[in-house]
Amino acid sequence: MKLSRFGFLVAAFFCFSASAAQFKQLKQVEVHYSAFNSSFLTPNIARSYQLKRNGYSSILNISVLDTSEPGKPATTVKLSGQAKNLLGQTRQLTFRQVKEGDAIYYLSEFPITNEETLSFDIDVDAGIKGSGKLKFTQKFYVEE
């Protein structure tokens, strides 16, 4: 299977975050997630996927795998959620599905300020395979 440019970038982020075990098990699905500054994207990848690429914008990437099936294939889900900073300001997250071959990613772009800590509260709905909350906190840095 040929890995696309974006798929390769996403795989690299998952490998980087594997030591941090950035996933949550919800019944029969694994919800993998990573949030990163959009300036990590190359200009070509950002253009290809119509993503903002600047130091004040970040991307939340979520991929959900079906652990009840051999090989844990990607599965479609419904996502909704928000990010809240330490001042209590809330940002609603809108997710866009990206399919590349057998891979399925859900991307949400959101603004950041330097050294901002955001608490994420995401509702994951994979139907009978599993539903629940994904909660995590991450500090972001502006890339100039």
N, C-alpha and C positions, 0 to 999 in steps of 0.2 A: 504494500500500500504506500503510495506516494504521500508524503507529509507536506502540506502547503506551507507557505511562509508564515501565516498567522498561526496555524496549528503547531509549527515548530516553535514559535515564540511562546505560545501557551504551554506547550510541553516543557519548555525550559523553565517557565515559572513554576510549574508543578514539581519539577525535579528539584528546583531551588527550595521550594517550600516543603518538600517531602520530609525533611528532617524535623520540621515544625509540625508535621502531621495535620495539615490544614484541611481536614474533612470531618464531617459528622455523619454517623450512621443513623438513619431514620428507617426503622423497620427493615425493608429489603432494598434500600437504596443508600449509596454513599454520596453525600453532597460535598464536592470539592470546591474550594474557593480560594481566590487570591485577589488582592487589591493592590494596585501599583500606579505610580505616576505615569501619565500618558506620554511624558517625554522619553520613556524607555522604548516606545515604539519607534521604528524607523519611519521616515516621512512617507515612503511607499506603502507600508502596511497601514498607516493611519489613513492615507488617501483611499486605498483599496476598500477599506471597511467604513469609510466616512466617519472616522473618529477624530475628535479634537486632539491635537498634539501640542501641548504647551505645559509649562511648569506649574500652572495653577489648576490643572484638570487631572483627575484620576479615573481609573477604570476598575470596576468590580467585575470579575470573571467567575461565573459559576458553571460547573459541569456536574451532572448527576448520572451515576452509574447504577445499573440494575444488578445487585449482588445475587439475585435468585437465578440468573442466567449464566451459562458457561461463558467465561471471558469477560464478564461484567460489561456488557454493552452500554453505550450512552442511552438515556431515555429522556423523553420529553416531560416537562413539568410546567406548572404554573407558578410564577414567582411574583411576590409583591413585597415591599418593605420600605424601610426608611433608615437614614443615618442621622444621628443626633450628636452635636458637639457638647463640650463641657458647659456651655452657657445655656443649653437646652434648646438651641435652634435646630429645627428639624428639616431635613431634605428628603422629599419623597423620591424613591428610586424607580426608574422606569427601565425595564429589561427588554433587550432586543435579542431574539434568537438568531444564531448563526449556525448553519449546518455545512459541514465539509466532509463529504464521504460519510463515514459512520460516526463521526464526531458531532456533538451538539454542544454549543456554548451559549451562555446567556450573559450579555454584556450590559452594564449600566455605567454611564458616565456621570461624574459629579464634581463640583468645584471644591477646591481645598485652599486653605491658607497655611502659611508656614508653621510647623510644629503643632498642627491641629490634631487633636485626638477625637476620633469619631467612633461611636458605638453603633453597630449595625444590628438591626432586628429584621430578619427576612422570614417571610412565610413561604414554605416550600410545600407544594401540593403535587404529589406523584400518584394521586388516586389510591387504589387499594395497595399499591406497593409501599407507600409510606408518605406521611405528611407530618409536618412539625415546624419548629422554629430553628433557625440558624442565627445564633447570636455570637458576635465577636467584637473586639475593640482593637483599633489600630491607630498608630500615630503616623501622620503624613508630613513630608517635608517638601517645600517648594523647590523646584529645579529651575535655576535661572540660566 
